[in-house]
């Protein structure tokens, strides 16, 4: 199930970035009334949180002082980073045993305070977190108006996961 969720997240990110690429860099980086100021910077935040939790899972430290980076990167660079980390999460989920998935990982939140989640809970969190922010990106796109590609889990299961599994069977 965890590999399926990580594969879904990567697929949904690919669709989102396909829509963002189609609209162009000017629209992606245009300042908007939203928490993360633009579509690109919102997607940068998603990548940063993925990276933070990757480091927690690996037992590594990080130098983040808030849940984004100070640079305003072009969407194409954020997408390259997101594709790399999505591939890492798919591989991680594939290698993770049930016993390892149940292990608790302790960490410090960027904003302060201690946290503890199982490895499986961390993976579920990054899926939910990405879905939440892709929804915000979709809302910003509708306001342009541009209709983003549909990236719902049900569509993934119907159109992608079942055909992928048939190919690998």
C-alpha positions as CSV (number, residue, x, y, z in Angstrom):
1,X,0.0,0.0,0.0
2,X,2.8,2.5,0.8
3,X,4.5,2.0,-2.6
4,X,1.1,2.6,-4.2
5,X,0.6,5.8,-2.3
6,X,4.2,7.0,-3.1
7,X,3.6,6.2,-6.8
8,X,0.3,8.1,-6.7
9,X,2.0,11.1,-5.2
10,X,4.7,11.1,-8.0
11,X,2.0,10.7,-10.7
12,X,-0.1,13.5,-9.3
13,X,3.0,15.7,-9.0
14,X,3.8,15.0,-12.7
15,X,0.3,16.0,-13.7
16,X,0.5,19.2,-11.7
17,X,3.8,20.2,-13.1
18,X,2.6,19.4,-16.6
19,X,-0.2,21.9,-16.1
20,X,2.2,24.4,-14.5
21,X,4.7,24.0,-17.4
22,X,1.9,24.6,-20.0
23,X,0.9,27.9,-18.3
24,X,4.4,29.3,-18.4
25,X,6.9,30.5,-15.9
26,X,5.4,34.0,-15.7
27,X,2.1,32.6,-14.4
28,X,3.9,30.1,-12.2
29,X,5.9,32.7,-10.4
30,X,3.3,35.5,-10.4
31,X,2.6,36.9,-6.9
32,X,-0.9,35.7,-5.7
33,X,-2.9,36.1,-2.5
34,X,-1.9,32.8,-0.9
35,X,0.2,31.6,2.0
36,X,3.2,30.7,-0.2
37,X,2.9,33.8,-2.5
38,X,2.9,31.9,-5.9
39,X,2.2,28.6,-7.6
40,X,6.0,27.8,-7.9
41,X,6.8,28.8,-4.3
42,X,3.9,26.6,-3.0
43,X,5.3,23.7,-5.0
44,X,8.8,24.5,-3.5
45,X,7.2,24.2,0.0
46,X,5.9,20.7,-0.9
47,X,9.4,19.7,-2.0
48,X,11.0,21.1,1.2
49,X,8.6,19.2,3.5
50,X,9.3,16.1,1.5
51,X,13.1,16.7,1.9
52,X,12.7,17.4,5.7
53,X,10.9,14.1,6.3
54,X,13.3,12.2,4.0
55,X,16.1,13.4,6.3
56,X,14.1,12.4,9.3
57,X,13.6,8.9,7.8
58,X,17.3,8.7,7.1
59,X,18.3,10.0,10.5
60,X,20.1,13.0,9.0
61,X,20.1,16.6,10.1
62,X,19.1,19.5,8.0
63,X,19.7,23.2,7.9
64,X,16.1,24.4,7.3
65,X,14.9,27.3,9.5
66,X,11.4,27.4,8.0
67,X,9.3,25.2,5.7
68,X,10.6,26.6,2.4
69,X,13.8,27.9,0.9
70,X,14.6,31.5,0.6
71,X,15.3,31.3,-3.1
72,X,12.4,31.7,-5.6
73,X,13.2,29.0,-8.1
74,X,11.7,28.5,-11.5
75,X,9.1,25.8,-11.7
76,X,11.3,23.7,-13.9
77,X,14.0,23.4,-11.2
78,X,11.4,22.7,-8.5
79,X,10.0,19.9,-10.7
80,X,13.5,18.4,-11.2
81,X,14.0,18.3,-7.5
82,X,10.5,16.9,-6.9
83,X,11.0,14.1,-9.5
84,X,14.2,13.1,-7.7
85,X,12.6,13.0,-4.3
86,X,9.5,11.2,-5.6
87,X,11.7,8.5,-7.0
88,X,13.5,8.2,-3.7
89,X,10.2,7.8,-1.8
90,X,8.9,5.1,-4.2
91,X,12.1,3.2,-3.7
92,X,12.0,3.7,0.0
93,X,8.5,2.4,0.3
94,X,9.3,-0.6,-1.9
95,X,12.2,-1.6,0.4
96,X,10.4,-0.9,3.7
97,X,9.4,-4.0,5.6
98,X,6.3,-4.1,7.8
99,X,8.4,-4.1,10.9
100,X,10.4,-1.0,9.7
101,X,7.2,0.8,8.7
102,X,6.0,0.4,12.3
103,X,9.2,1.9,13.8
104,X,8.9,5.3,15.4
105,X,11.1,8.1,14.2
106,X,11.7,11.0,16.6
107,X,12.5,14.4,15.2
108,X,12.4,18.1,15.8
109,X,9.9,20.3,14.0
110,X,11.3,23.2,12.1
111,X,9.0,25.6,14.0
112,X,10.1,24.0,17.3
113,X,9.0,21.1,19.4
114,X,9.6,17.4,19.3
115,X,7.8,15.0,17.0
116,X,7.5,11.3,16.8
117,X,5.8,9.3,14.0
118,X,6.1,5.8,12.6
119,X,7.7,5.5,9.2
120,X,4.4,4.6,7.7
121,X,2.7,7.7,9.3
122,X,5.5,9.9,7.8
123,X,4.8,8.5,4.3
124,X,1.1,9.0,4.7
125,X,1.8,12.6,5.9
126,X,3.8,13.5,2.9
127,X,1.1,12.1,0.6
128,X,-1.6,14.1,2.4
129,X,0.6,17.2,2.6
130,X,1.3,17.1,-1.2
131,X,-2.4,16.5,-2.0
132,X,-3.4,19.5,0.2
133,X,-1.0,21.9,-1.6
134,X,-1.7,20.5,-5.1
135,X,-5.4,21.5,-4.3
136,X,-4.3,25.0,-3.5
137,X,-2.3,25.1,-6.7
138,X,-5.3,23.9,-8.6
139,X,-7.4,26.6,-7.1
140,X,-4.9,29.3,-8.1
141,X,-4.9,27.8,-11.6
142,X,-8.7,27.9,-11.9
143,X,-8.5,31.6,-11.0
144,X,-6.2,32.4,-14.0
145,X,-8.3,30.6,-15.5
146,X,-6.5,27.4,-16.5
147,X,-8.0,24.0,-15.9
148,X,-5.4,21.7,-14.3
149,X,-5.2,18.0,-15.1
150,X,-7.2,15.8,-12.7
151,X,-4.9,14.1,-10.2
152,X,-7.4,12.4,-7.9
153,X,-6.4,9.1,-6.3
154,X,-9.5,7.4,-7.9
155,X,-8.3,8.5,-11.4
156,X,-4.8,7.2,-10.6
157,X,-6.1,3.8,-9.5
158,X,-8.4,3.5,-12.6
159,X,-6.1,4.8,-15.3
160,X,-2.6,4.3,-14.1
161,X,-2.1,1.9,-11.2
162,X,-4.1,-1.0,-12.7
163,X,-2.3,-0.7,-16.1
164,X,1.0,-0.4,-14.4
165,X,0.4,-3.6,-12.4
166,X,-0.6,-5.5,-15.5
167,X,2.6,-4.4,-17.2
168,X,4.7,-5.6,-14.3
169,X,2.8,-8.9,-13.7
